């Protein structure tokens, strides 16, 4: 079952779908208003968000002015000369989403006049409370990073972050902090903005270039996900849509349908990017798509079915549940589905596995992603609840 991610905004909340993230260095502690901070751009060797780079020089200066004010918990930002309300909204929105380290910033934006000379900054927490929450978030993120295997590649780190987020967080629209990495990594509840912020924060700490994009989902609700650069190539990653609402009998159930996918595989189909974020990066490499990177992508029906059989027997012997592959060709996907489920071959495979290995697999529940050619099978064992 596909999860629909919904960001709920009140009337005065940011309504433009502009949830982007900068990739500035993660601060280890909450700085004071006088603390020097690394520039968001222009230093050699420092990744700069493509979204920040797309701003005009004037907009970059406004961005840094608002960012510095948020960093220092200032109540107002003075614009001299005044800027239009739409410009103020755009800059405030970008700082809110790009500077995910400053999670204490509220997404409430209010500017009643057509020109803005003084912008009020709204905060979710008092400074003292934010310091406590920052320490908790840093500890949670450090704990996740501490689980990275020695010598892991950036691809392996991203897969690990993805799975950790999906397994440890439950989708929610009504819990506290759901729009931030704090909600996902500390309280265990989040919605799309929170999932994307958590992935971005972990990638930041691991030194993996990334940013957050925002737009709409298939139902027209606001939605956020990540763009991540691996080996010089950009990919999309959506932890929210890989976290199923119904986990059936396996609390560790995780999908990888939307992990490191191309723009052409989702853009205009399931994800509709806000115009502000289009054209900044090209995500058309499938080389490190999850299934390619794991050797689980197949062209031929026979090879794909053989891999499903291998996984099913291995997982069944270990008492594990999830089997997944991807076909690069739609015809191969349909042919494999017909062979496994329409012809009854899956039943024969399960019976053979039980007889050979003494496993007690009762049935298999299939999760199809027709658009992406993915077959995901969850094994159901004897004694499992229906």
N, C-alpha and C positions, 0 to 999 in steps of 0.2 A: 504494500500500500504506500503510495507516494505521499510524503508529508507536504502540506501546503504551509509555507512560512508566511506569517502575517506580522507586520509591524504596525502596531496601533498607535496612532497619533491623535492627540486632542486638537481642538480647533486652532490653537496658537502654536502647535508643534510644527516642525519643519515638514512641509508637504512635498517639497521637491525631492525626487529620488536621487539624492546625491550623497551616498554613504561611502566615501572614499577614505583611503588610509595612506598617510605618508609613511616613509620608511626611515625615519630618523632613529638615531641610536636610542636604545631603551635606557631610561634613567634608573639607576639603582636605588635611589631614594627620592622622596618628594623634595624638590629644590625650593629654596626661598625665592622671593621676588627678585633678589639681586643676583641670583646664581646665573653664571654664564651658561648658555646652552649652545649645543652644536647647531650650526645653520642647517636649514632644511635642504639647502642646495649648494652647488658650486664647489664643494671641496673634492679634490681628486680622491678617488677610492671610496667615496661615500655614495651609496645608492640613493638616487633621487626619484621620488614617485613621479611617474609619467603624468599624473594629474597635476601635480605642482608645477612641473615643467611646462604644461600647457597654459598656465596662467600668464597674463601680461606682466610686465615689470611692475606696473601700478598695483595689480592684483596681488602679486607676490609680496609687495611691501605691506599691503593691507592685511594679508594672511599672517605675516610675521608679527604685525602689531597686535592682532587679536590673539594669536597664539601666546605671545609674551604676557598679555593681560591675563589669560586663563592660567598660565603657569604661575603667576603671582597672586591668583585669587582676587584680582581687581574687580570692582563692581561695574565699572564703565570703561568704554573705549571711546576716545575722542577722535573723530575724523575731521581733518582740516587739510584741504577743503572737504565739505560734505560729499557723501556718495549716495547713489540712488538706493532705494530700498532693496531692489533686486540684487544689486551688487553686494550690499551688506548681508542679505540672506545667503547668497552664494558663498561668500567668504566664511561666514559663521558656520554654515553647513559643512564646509570642507574641513575647517578646524575641528568641529565636533567629531567628524568621522575619521579624518586622517590622523589626528593626534590621539590615538587610542590609549596612549600612556596616561593621558589626562582624563580619565574616565569620570572624574567628578563634574565635568561640564554637562549641563542639561541641554537637551535638544529643543527646549522652548526658545522660540525666537519671536520677538515682538518689536515692530517698528511701525507706528501708526502713520508716520508722515512719508511723503514720496521721496524726500531727501533726508538722510540720516547724518547728523553731526555728532550725536552722542548715543552710543549703543550700550544698552544694559546687558551685562553678562549674568546668566542664571546658572546656579550650581545645584547639584544634587545633594551634596553633603557639606557640612561645615569643615573647615580645614583640618581640625583635629581628627574628625571622623574619617576624612579622606586619607590621612596619614596611616591610620590603623588599617583601613581597607587596602591601601597600597602595599603595606607589609604583608598582609594576608595573600594578596594576589601574587606578589613576588615569590613568596614561599611556595604557593601552589604551582606556579610556572616552573620554578627551580626543581620541584619534585618531579614534574613531568620530564624535564630535560635530563634529570639524573637517571632516567630509565633508558636513555639512548644507548644502544649497543656500541661498544668501542669500534671505531673504524667505519661506522655507518655512513653511507653516502647521503647526499642531500635528498635523493629520491626516497631512500629508506626512512629518513627523518620525517619527511612530509607524510608518508604512509602511517608512520607511528603516531604523529600528531593527530592525524585524521581519525584513526581508530580510537585513540585515547579520548578525544573529544566526544565522539559518537557514543562510546560505551559508558562514559561517566556522566553524561549530561542528558537530561530529559527536556524535551521541547515544552515550553510553557509561554503563555502570553500574560498570565496574571500573577506570577511570582515577582518578587522584588529583584532588581538588578538584571533583568533578562536581556537588556540591550547592550551589555558590556561583557568583556572578558572576565570580569569579576564574577558575574552571575554564572557563567559557564564553568570556570575553573575552581571557584570557591564554593558557591552554593549548589552547583550541579543542576541549574535550570537556566535555559536561555531560549531566545528565538533568533531569527536569522542574523540580525546585527551582532548579537552576542557570539554566535558560532563563528561568524566571520572575524570578529575582533579577537577571539581566542586563538584561532589559527594564525592570524596575522601577528599577534604578540609572540607566539611560540616560534614562528619563522624568524621574526626580528631577533629574538634571543639566540637563535641558531645561525644567524648571519645569512639567511636565505632571502633574496629580494622578493618583495611581494607588495601588493596593495589591495584595497577593498573596492569592489564595484557595486553599484546599486542600480536597480531598475524595477521591473515588475515581474511577477510570475504569471502562470497561465490563467489565473483568475483575476488578474489586474491588481493584486495587492502588492505593496512595496516589498522588495526582496533584496538581500545583500549576499554576496559571495566573494570569493578570493580569486585574484590572479597571482600566480606564483612562477618565478623564473628558475628553471633548472637547466644547467649546462648551456646557458645563453638563450634558452627558448622559453616562451611563455605558455602557460596552461591555465585553465579554469579549474577551480576546486569548490565544491559546495557540500560542506559537512551537514548542513540542515537537511538537504534532500536525501542524504545517505543515512540519516537517522530515522528509522521507521517508527511510526506510532505504535504499531502492533509488533512486538518482539517475539510473539508466540512463546515457545518453550525455552528459548535461549536468550538470557539477558545480555549476552555478549554478541548478539546478532548485529552485524554491521554490513552494509552494502558498500560497494566501491564504484557504483555506476557513474557518479559525477566527480570522480577523483582524477584530476589532470586530463581534462577533455578539451577538445578544440572549440573555438568559437562557432564554427560551422555546424557542430553537433548539437549545440544548444541555443545559439542566438536566433531569435525569431521563432523558436519552437517551444522551448520551455522557459527560457530566460530572455527578457527583453530589456536590454541595457539602456539606461538613461543616456540621452544624446551627449551629455557632458563628458561621458567616459568612452565614447566610441572613437576608434581610430588612433588611440594612443599606443597601443601595442597590438601585435599580430599574434594570435594564439592558434596557429594552424599546424603545429607540429604534433604528431601523434606518437612520436618516438618513445616518450616516457609516460604515455598513458598508463594507468595502473596495470591494466591487463597485459600490455606490451612489456612493461618493466618486470612483471612477474612471470612472463612466459605463458600467459593464459589466454592469448589471442590466437585464433585459428582461422584459416581460409577454408580448409576442407572439412566436410561433415564428419568423415571417419576419424580424423585426428581429434576433433573436438569431442566426439562421443567417447573415444578412448580415454581422453583426459578426465571426462566426467566419471567414467567407470573407475579409473585409478583413484581419483579423489574420494569417490564414494566408499570404496573399499578401505582406503587408508583412514578416512574420518570415522567410518563405522567401527573399525577395529579399535580406534582410540576413544570412541564414545563422543566424538565431536559431531557437529551438525551441519556446518555450512559448506556448500560446494558451489563454485562459480567459475564461469568461463565467458569469453566474448568471441563472437564471430565477426570478422571484418566484412563479411558479405551477407546481405539480408537473405538471399536465397538459401545460403548454407544454414543460417539461423532457423528459418522456417522448416527446412528439411530435417534438421536435428530435432526440433521440437516434435515433428510428426513421428520421427523414428522412436524417440524416447517415450512419448506419452500417448500418441494416437495408436501406435502399433502394439503397445504394452511391453516394450523392451525394458523400460525402467522397472517394472514389476519383476521381470526375470532377473535383472541385475541385483535387485534387493534380495530376492530369494537365494540366489547363488552366493551372495556375500554372507548372508545369515548361515547358510549351510557350511561354507568353507571356514568361517572365522568364529562362528558361535555368537555373532552379533544378534541383536534383537531389534532390528529396524522394522518398524511397522509399515511405514509409508514415507512418501516424500512430498513436500509442499513446494511448488515451483513459483518463483517470482520472475516474471518476464519483464524485460525492458526492450520492447520491440524496436523503438527508435534507435537504440544503441546496440542492438544485437546481443544482449546479455541474457544468459540463462543462470539463474541463481536458485539452487535447490536446498531446502532445509529438511534435514532428516528428522523424522518423527519416530521415537522409540516406544516399545511396549511399556506401558505404565505412565506415559506422558498424558497429561490432561488434554482433553479435546480443545 
